Amino acid sequence: MSEPGRGRGEAEVNAARRRLAARRRDTERRVAALRRDLNSQLETPGTGDDEHDPEGATLAFERAQTQSLLDQARAELDDLDAAEKRLNDGTYGSCLRCGRPIARERLAARPAARTCIRCANRRR
Ligand SMILES: [Zn+2]
């Protein structure tokens, strides 16, 4: 009663699902922490004049840094959503660019990876 041609094994899919869920928990925690940071940075008073107040400029820089980390974390959540969809339609683990399988080690390190290491390097 084996089903040949079903692609990746059930165990492998389950392992990927667990990895994605764990990564999502981490990332959601990071988003929440960064949001708190950003809110407290925005609440800091005396920053009305960023251009002439050196302290204000530093605060503006810190805020911009926190914001960009927050954007990155949100983008990762989008990647995780997309990876879960690929897991459900059976295309997870294949490079979106060249169609070749993504190395197991890469998926372990970056469960939401869309491309194989070769394509990822070529882009840069
Ligand atoms: Zn590729």
Backbone and ligand atoms as CSV (ligand in chain L), in Angstrom:
chain,resi,resn,atom,element,x,y,z
A,1,MET,N,N,0.840,-1.212,0.000
A,1,MET,CA,C,0.000,0.000,0.000
A,1,MET,C,C,0.868,1.252,0.000
A,2,SER,N,N,2.014,1.149,-0.648
A,2,SER,CA,C,2.824,2.353,-0.715
A,2,SER,C,C,2.324,3.238,-1.852
A,3,GLU,N,N,2.572,4.505,-1.759
A,3,GLU,CA,C,2.134,5.438,-2.795
A,3,GLU,C,C,3.340,6.073,-3.453
A,4,PRO,N,N,3.780,5.476,-4.514
A,4,PRO,CA,C,4.949,6.046,-5.182
A,4,PRO,C,C,4.611,7.363,-5.873
A,5,GLY,N,N,5.624,8.196,-6.016
A,5,GLY,CA,C,5.411,9.442,-6.744
A,5,GLY,C,C,4.750,10.532,-5.927
A,6,ARG,N,N,4.721,10.364,-4.625
A,6,ARG,CA,C,4.115,11.427,-3.813
A,6,ARG,C,C,5.141,12.473,-3.410
A,7,GLY,N,N,6.315,12.378,-3.968
A,7,GLY,CA,C,7.340,13.366,-3.662
A,7,GLY,C,C,7.954,13.112,-2.301
A,8,ARG,N,N,8.136,14.163,-1.548
A,8,ARG,CA,C,8.820,14.030,-0.271
A,8,ARG,C,C,7.988,13.210,0.702
A,9,GLY,N,N,8.698,12.483,1.525
A,9,GLY,CA,C,8.028,11.623,2.488
A,9,GLY,C,C,7.264,12.401,3.531
A,10,GLU,N,N,6.295,11.714,4.110
A,10,GLU,CA,C,5.460,12.305,5.144
A,10,GLU,C,C,6.298,12.835,6.313
A,11,ALA,N,N,7.306,12.039,6.704
A,11,ALA,CA,C,8.145,12.418,7.850
A,11,ALA,C,C,8.875,13.723,7.562
A,12,GLU,N,N,9.338,13.844,6.340
A,12,GLU,CA,C,10.082,15.041,5.971
A,12,GLU,C,C,9.176,16.280,5.988
A,13,VAL,N,N,7.958,16.106,5.474
A,13,VAL,CA,C,6.985,17.199,5.471
A,13,VAL,C,C,6.648,17.610,6.903
A,14,ASN,N,N,6.466,16.606,7.763
A,14,ASN,CA,C,6.153,16.922,9.153
A,14,ASN,C,C,7.298,17.657,9.830
A,15,ALA,N,N,8.517,17.241,9.532
A,15,ALA,CA,C,9.684,17.909,10.119
A,15,ALA,C,C,9.737,19.361,9.650
A,16,ALA,N,N,9.467,19.588,8.364
A,16,ALA,CA,C,9.477,20.944,7.822
A,16,ALA,C,C,8.389,21.784,8.494
A,17,ARG,N,N,7.221,21.180,8.681
A,17,ARG,CA,C,6.116,21.892,9.320
A,17,ARG,C,C,6.496,22.330,10.738
A,18,ARG,N,N,7.157,21.416,11.450
A,18,ARG,CA,C,7.564,21.748,12.823
A,18,ARG,C,C,8.582,22.875,12.823
A,19,ARG,N,N,9.544,22.803,11.895
A,19,ARG,CA,C,10.563,23.856,11.808
A,19,ARG,C,C,9.932,25.209,11.505
A,20,LEU,N,N,8.994,25.208,10.558
A,20,LEU,CA,C,8.339,26.469,10.186
A,20,LEU,C,C,7.556,27.035,11.369
A,21,ALA,N,N,6.883,26.158,12.112
A,21,ALA,CA,C,6.094,26.612,13.260
A,21,ALA,C,C,7.007,27.200,14.332
A,22,ALA,N,N,8.152,26.540,14.562
A,22,ALA,CA,C,9.097,27.033,15.570
A,22,ALA,C,C,9.658,28.388,15.145
A,23,ARG,N,N,10.006,28.500,13.857
A,23,ARG,CA,C,10.550,29.751,13.344
A,23,ARG,C,C,9.517,30.879,13.454
A,24,ARG,N,N,8.256,30.530,13.202
A,24,ARG,CA,C,7.197,31.526,13.280
A,24,ARG,C,C,7.040,32.042,14.715
A,25,ARG,N,N,7.107,31.127,15.685
A,25,ARG,CA,C,7.009,31.559,17.090
A,25,ARG,C,C,8.126,32.535,17.418
A,26,ASP,N,N,9.363,32.181,17.022
A,26,ASP,CA,C,10.510,33.063,17.275
A,26,ASP,C,C,10.306,34.430,16.636
A,27,THR,N,N,9.873,34.399,15.382
A,27,THR,CA,C,9.754,35.653,14.635
A,27,THR,C,C,8.634,36.514,15.205
A,28,GLU,N,N,7.530,35.874,15.597
A,28,GLU,CA,C,6.434,36.646,16.187
A,28,GLU,C,C,6.856,37.295,17.501
A,29,ARG,N,N,7.672,36.548,18.269
A,29,ARG,CA,C,8.182,37.120,19.508
A,29,ARG,C,C,9.062,38.333,19.204
A,30,ARG,N,N,9.882,38.194,18.155
A,30,ARG,CA,C,10.783,39.290,17.781
A,30,ARG,C,C,9.981,40.513,17.338
A,31,VAL,N,N,8.920,40.285,16.560
A,31,VAL,CA,C,8.075,41.395,16.121
A,31,VAL,C,C,7.476,42.102,17.333
A,32,ALA,N,N,6.982,41.336,18.297
A,32,ALA,CA,C,6.367,41.937,19.482
A,32,ALA,C,C,7.383,42.763,20.268
A,33,ALA,N,N,8.596,42.223,20.441
A,33,ALA,CA,C,9.638,42.928,21.190
A,33,ALA,C,C,10.047,44.212,20.465
A,34,LEU,N,N,10.193,44.126,19.154
A,34,LEU,CA,C,10.599,45.303,18.381
A,34,LEU,C,C,9.514,46.370,18.404
A,35,ARG,N,N,8.254,45.942,18.369
A,35,ARG,CA,C,7.146,46.895,18.464
A,35,ARG,C,C,7.187,47.643,19.781
A,36,ARG,N,N,7.475,46.896,20.872
A,36,ARG,CA,C,7.586,47.540,22.186
A,36,ARG,C,C,8.723,48.549,22.172
A,37,ASP,N,N,9.886,48.128,21.640
A,37,ASP,CA,C,11.034,49.035,21.545
A,37,ASP,C,C,10.662,50.304,20.795
A,38,LEU,N,N,10.029,50.116,19.664
A,38,LEU,CA,C,9.695,51.246,18.815
A,38,LEU,C,C,8.731,52.185,19.539
A,39,ASN,N,N,7.734,51.600,20.212
A,39,ASN,CA,C,6.776,52.429,20.941
A,39,ASN,C,C,7.459,53.247,22.023
A,40,SER,N,N,8.381,52.625,22.770
A,40,SER,CA,C,9.041,53.380,23.832
A,40,SER,C,C,9.977,54.415,23.235
A,41,GLN,N,N,10.560,54.122,22.073
A,41,GLN,CA,C,11.403,55.116,21.406
A,41,GLN,C,C,10.560,56.299,20.917
A,42,LEU,N,N,9.343,56.004,20.484
A,42,LEU,CA,C,8.478,57.076,20.002
A,42,LEU,C,C,7.945,57.924,21.144
A,43,GLU,N,N,7.865,57.297,22.328
A,43,GLU,CA,C,7.333,58.034,23.480
A,43,GLU,C,C,8.377,58.923,24.132
A,44,THR,N,N,9.651,58.723,23.805
A,44,THR,CA,C,10.701,59.521,24.413
A,44,THR,C,C,10.497,60.992,24.054
A,45,PRO,N,N,10.365,61.836,25.079
A,45,PRO,CA,C,10.053,63.246,24.811
A,45,PRO,C,C,11.282,64.046,24.399
A,46,GLY,N,N,11.040,65.247,23.964
A,46,GLY,CA,C,12.126,66.181,23.665
A,46,GLY,C,C,12.821,65.881,22.355
A,47,THR,N,N,12.095,65.355,21.386
A,47,THR,CA,C,12.729,65.053,20.110
A,47,THR,C,C,12.057,65.825,18.977
A,48,GLY,N,N,11.561,66.995,19.324
A,48,GLY,CA,C,10.857,67.780,18.321
A,48,GLY,C,C,11.763,68.327,17.235
A,49,ASP,N,N,13.035,68.498,17.564
A,49,ASP,CA,C,13.937,69.148,16.624
A,49,ASP,C,C,15.108,68.228,16.284
A,50,ASP,N,N,14.839,67.259,15.458
A,50,ASP,CA,C,15.851,66.256,15.141
A,50,ASP,C,C,17.096,66.849,14.510
A,51,GLU,N,N,16.917,67.875,13.697
A,51,GLU,CA,C,18.046,68.372,12.924
A,51,GLU,C,C,19.053,69.136,13.758
A,52,HIS,N,N,18.556,69.854,14.798
A,52,HIS,CA,C,19.474,70.699,15.556
A,52,HIS,C,C,19.822,70.144,16.920
A,53,ASP,N,N,19.089,69.140,17.348
A,53,ASP,CA,C,19.347,68.522,18.640
A,53,ASP,C,C,20.093,67.214,18.397
A,54,PRO,N,N,21.388,67.149,18.771
A,54,PRO,CA,C,22.172,65.930,18.477
A,54,PRO,C,C,21.544,64.678,19.086
A,55,GLU,N,N,20.967,64.815,20.263
A,55,GLU,CA,C,20.334,63.668,20.899
A,55,GLU,C,C,19.131,63.196,20.087
A,56,GLY,N,N,18.425,64.194,19.534
A,56,GLY,CA,C,17.268,63.865,18.709
A,56,GLY,C,C,17.671,63.083,17.475
A,57,ALA,N,N,18.804,63.448,16.901
A,57,ALA,CA,C,19.291,62.754,15.708
A,57,ALA,C,C,19.626,61.301,16.030
A,58,THR,N,N,20.255,61.089,17.216
A,58,THR,CA,C,20.577,59.728,17.638
A,58,THR,C,C,19.311,58.910,17.806
A,59,LEU,N,N,18.309,59.531,18.455
A,59,LEU,CA,C,17.051,58.832,18.664
A,59,LEU,C,C,16.392,58.491,17.335
A,60,ALA,N,N,16.453,59.435,16.404
A,60,ALA,CA,C,15.854,59.191,15.092
A,60,ALA,C,C,16.564,58.032,14.405
A,61,PHE,N,N,17.887,57.966,14.572
A,61,PHE,CA,C,18.665,56.885,13.987
A,61,PHE,C,C,18.261,55.544,14.607
A,62,GLU,N,N,18.151,55.539,15.942
A,62,GLU,CA,C,17.757,54.301,16.634
A,62,GLU,C,C,16.378,53.832,16.192
A,63,ARG,N,N,15.483,54.804,16.059
A,63,ARG,CA,C,14.126,54.475,15.621
A,63,ARG,C,C,14.143,53.853,14.227
A,64,ALA,N,N,14.939,54.461,13.356
A,64,ALA,CA,C,15.017,53.950,11.985
A,64,ALA,C,C,15.582,52.527,11.977
A,65,GLN,N,N,16.547,52.269,12.858
A,65,GLN,CA,C,17.130,50.927,12.962
A,65,GLN,C,C,16.092,49.920,13.437
A,66,THR,N,N,15.371,50.300,14.501
A,66,THR,CA,C,14.337,49.406,15.028
A,66,THR,C,C,13.284,49.140,13.961
A,67,GLN,N,N,12.904,50.216,13.252
A,67,GLN,CA,C,11.900,50.074,12.208
A,67,GLN,C,C,12.366,49.100,11.133
A,68,SER,N,N,13.640,49.182,10.755
A,68,SER,CA,C,14.096,48.313,9.671
A,68,SER,C,C,14.193,46.861,10.143
A,69,LEU,N,N,14.563,46.652,11.423
A,69,LEU,CA,C,14.548,45.292,11.976
A,69,LEU,C,C,13.121,44.736,11.996
A,70,LEU,N,N,12.185,45.630,12.338
A,70,LEU,CA,C,10.783,45.230,12.383
A,70,LEU,C,C,10.290,44.852,10.981
A,71,ASP,N,N,10.675,45.653,9.993
A,71,ASP,CA,C,10.305,45.342,8.608
A,71,ASP,C,C,10.868,43.987,8.181
A,72,GLN,N,N,12.123,43.733,8.574
A,72,GLN,CA,C,12.747,42.450,8.228
A,72,GLN,C,C,11.992,41.280,8.848
A,73,ALA,N,N,11.638,41.450,10.132
A,73,ALA,CA,C,10.935,40.374,10.831
A,73,ALA,C,C,9.570,40.135,10.190
A,74,ARG,N,N,8.895,41.220,9.788
A,74,ARG,CA,C,7.590,41.062,9.134
A,74,ARG,C,C,7.734,40.376,7.782
A,75,ALA,N,N,8.800,40.727,7.056
A,75,ALA,CA,C,9.048,40.087,5.759
A,75,ALA,C,C,9.295,38.592,5.959
A,76,GLU,N,N,9.955,38.252,7.089
A,76,GLU,CA,C,10.200,36.842,7.347
A,76,GLU,C,C,8.892,36.099,7.620
A,77,LEU,N,N,7.967,36.770,8.304
A,77,LEU,CA,C,6.650,36.147,8.531
A,77,LEU,C,C,5.956,35.882,7.198
A,78,ASP,N,N,6.075,36.821,6.253
A,78,ASP,CA,C,5.506,36.608,4.915
A,78,ASP,C,C,6.157,35.403,4.240
A,79,ASP,N,N,7.499,35.318,4.380
A,79,ASP,CA,C,8.215,34.176,3.808
A,79,ASP,C,C,7.722,32.867,4.403
A,80,LEU,N,N,7.471,32.891,5.728
A,80,LEU,CA,C,7.010,31.676,6.402
A,80,LEU,C,C,5.617,31.289,5.917
A,81,ASP,N,N,4.750,32.305,5.713
A,81,ASP,CA,C,3.416,32.043,5.145
A,81,ASP,C,C,3.550,31.353,3.794
A,82,ALA,N,N,4.413,31.929,2.953
A,82,ALA,CA,C,4.595,31.387,1.602
A,82,ALA,C,C,5.143,29.960,1.666
A,83,ALA,N,N,6.069,29.720,2.606
A,83,ALA,CA,C,6.654,28.388,2.734
A,83,ALA,C,C,5.585,27.373,3.156
A,84,GLU,N,N,4.686,27.784,4.061
A,84,GLU,CA,C,3.626,26.873,4.498
A,84,GLU,C,C,2.682,26.539,3.343
A,85,LYS,N,N,2.420,27.540,2.510
A,85,LYS,CA,C,1.579,27.295,1.335
A,85,LYS,C,C,2.247,26.294,0.405
A,86,ARG,N,N,3.567,26.472,0.204
A,86,ARG,CA,C,4.279,25.538,-0.681
A,86,ARG,C,C,4.278,24.134,-0.089
A,87,LEU,N,N,4.321,24.080,1.245
A,87,LEU,CA,C,4.280,22.783,1.920
A,87,LEU,C,C,2.935,22.095,1.641
A,88,ASN,N,N,1.876,22.884,1.642
A,88,ASN,CA,C,0.543,22.326,1.419
A,88,ASN,C,C,0.314,21.922,-0.030
A,89,ASP,N,N,0.902,22.670,-0.978
A,89,ASP,CA,C,0.665,22.281,-2.376
A,89,ASP,C,C,1.781,21.390,-2.933
A,90,GLY,N,N,2.702,20.985,-2.055
A,90,GLY,CA,C,3.683,19.980,-2.448
A,90,GLY,C,C,4.905,20.504,-3.183
A,91,THR,N,N,5.070,21.832,-3.229
A,91,THR,CA,C,6.241,22.368,-3.923
A,91,THR,C,C,7.336,22.807,-2.960
A,92,TYR,N,N,7.115,22.610,-1.665
A,92,TYR,CA,C,8.110,23.010,-0.670
A,92,TYR,C,C,9.411,22.239,-0.880
A,93,GLY,N,N,10.525,22.949,-0.746
A,93,GLY,CA,C,11.814,22.278,-0.846
A,93,GLY,C,C,12.399,22.304,-2.243
A,94,SER,N,N,11.621,22.848,-3.207
A,94,SER,CA,C,12.163,23.005,-4.554
A,94,SER,C,C,12.482,24.471,-4.773
A,95,CYS,N,N,13.591,24.728,-5.430
A,95,CYS,CA,C,14.010,26.089,-5.709
A,95,CYS,C,C,12.990,26.759,-6.629
A,96,LEU,N,N,12.556,27.966,-6.275
A,96,LEU,CA,C,11.561,28.660,-7.095
A,96,LEU,C,C,12.164,29.185,-8.392
A,97,ARG,N,N,13.477,29.208,-8.463
A,97,ARG,CA,C,14.107,29.742,-9.664
A,97,ARG,C,C,14.489,28.638,-10.636
A,98,CYS,N,N,15.198,27.618,-10.152
A,98,CYS,CA,C,15.704,26.606,-11.077
A,98,CYS,C,C,14.949,25.288,-10.923
A,99,GLY,N,N,14.113,25.164,-9.899
A,99,GLY,CA,C,13.295,23.965,-9.745
A,99,GLY,C,C,14.020,22.784,-9.129
A,100,ARG,N,N,15.311,22.938,-8.884
A,100,ARG,CA,C,16.049,21.840,-8.272
A,100,ARG,C,C,15.774,21.798,-6.769
A,101,PRO,N,N,15.945,20.627,-6.155
A,101,PRO,CA,C,15.697,20.551,-4.712
A,101,PRO,C,C,16.678,21.407,-3.912
A,102,ILE,N,N,16.167,22.040,-2.865
A,102,ILE,CA,C,17.015,22.839,-1.977
A,102,ILE,C,C,17.669,21.890,-0.977
A,103,ALA,N,N,18.952,22.102,-0.727
A,103,ALA,CA,C,19.684,21.210,0.176
A,103,ALA,C,C,19.028,21.161,1.551
A,104,ARG,N,N,19.016,19.957,2.118
A,104,ARG,CA,C,18.424,19.736,3.424
A,104,ARG,C,C,18.988,20.665,4.500
A,105,GLU,N,N,20.326,20.850,4.452
A,105,GLU,CA,C,20.980,21.673,5.485
A,105,GLU,C,C,20.508,23.123,5.387
A,106,ARG,N,N,20.292,23.573,4.154
A,106,ARG,CA,C,19.825,24.951,3.950
A,106,ARG,C,C,18.413,25.109,4.508
A,107,LEU,N,N,17.572,24.110,4.272
A,107,LEU,CA,C,16.198,24.184,4.780
A,107,LEU,C,C,16.165,24.095,6.306
A,108,ALA,N,N,17.137,23.385,6.868
A,108,ALA,CA,C,17.199,23.303,8.324
A,108,ALA,C,C,17.568,24.656,8.911
A,109,ALA,N,N,18.492,25.347,8.245
A,109,ALA,CA,C,18.943,26.655,8.737
A,109,ALA,C,C,17.933,27.746,8.399
A,110,ARG,N,N,17.349,27.662,7.190
A,110,ARG,CA,C,16.399,28.678,6.747
A,110,ARG,C,C,15.163,27.990,6.189
A,111,PRO,N,N,14.237,27.581,7.071
A,111,PRO,CA,C,13.083,26.794,6.616
A,111,PRO,C,C,12.223,27.532,5.597
A,112,ALA,N,N,12.315,28.854,5.542
A,112,ALA,CA,C,11.471,29.600,4.611
A,112,ALA,C,C,12.200,29.923,3.307
A,113,ALA,N,N,13.379,29.329,3.101
A,113,ALA,CA,C,14.159,29.627,1.895
A,113,ALA,C,C,13.357,29.335,0.634
A,114,ARG,N,N,13.399,30.282,-0.323
A,114,ARG,CA,C,12.671,30.107,-1.582
A,114,ARG,C,C,13.553,29.540,-2.682
A,115,THR,N,N,14.854,29.729,-2.541
A,115,THR,CA,C,15.758,29.327,-3.615
A,115,THR,C,C,16.881,28.455,-3.062
A,116,CYS,N,N,17.493,27.692,-3.943
A,116,CYS,CA,C,18.639,26.886,-3.548
A,116,CYS,C,C,19.830,27.817,-3.328
A,117,ILE,N,N,20.862,27.291,-2.718
A,117,ILE,CA,C,22.002,28.128,-2.348
A,117,ILE,C,C,22.672,28.708,-3.592
A,118,ARG,N,N,22.677,27.952,-4.675
A,118,ARG,CA,C,23.329,28.416,-5.893
A,118,ARG,C,C,22.614,29.654,-6.458
A,119,CYS,N,N,21.283,29.589,-6.514
A,119,CYS,CA,C,20.516,30.723,-7.023
A,119,CYS,C,C,20.610,31.908,-6.058
A,120,ALA,N,N,20.604,31.640,-4.770
A,120,ALA,CA,C,20.699,32.712,-3.781
A,120,ALA,C,C,22.023,33.445,-3.921
A,121,ASN,N,N,23.079,32.719,-4.203
A,121,ASN,CA,C,24.390,33.356,-4.361
A,121,ASN,C,C,24.494,34.119,-5.671
A,122,ARG,N,N,23.827,33.608,-6.686
A,122,ARG,CA,C,23.915,34.240,-7.988
A,122,ARG,C,C,23.257,35.618,-7.984
A,123,ARG,N,N,22.239,35.761,-7.132
A,123,ARG,CA,C,21.484,37.013,-7.105
A,123,ARG,C,C,22.336,38.158,-6.597
A,124,ARG,N,N,23.280,37.857,-5.724
A,124,ARG,CA,C,24.061,38.921,-5.132
A,124,ARG,C,C,25.135,39.454,-6.044
L,1,ZN,ZN,ZN,18.024,27.231,-7.711
